[in-house]
Amino acid sequence: MKMQWTDVADIAIELSDARANVDPQYVNFVDLRAWVLALPDFDDDPDRCGEKILEAIQMAWIDEVS
């Protein structure tokens, strides 16, 4: 199943698996965006991403690991 920017919870799960040694609280949005784009199941237009989406992903990732 291909993920899009709106699949915030699924992206957070994938990031928590792929970046298990990273504390999401301290990830900057430039790195976060690059890591999402690098996920194997991610398939969406990179230009459709904004700060609000990245913030939602980061918060979901924090919830996922806590």
Buried (B, 14 or more C-beta within 10 A) or exposed (E): EEBBBEBBBBBBBBBBEEBEEBEBEEBEBEEBBEBBEEBEEBEBEEEEBEEEBBEBBBBBBBEBBE
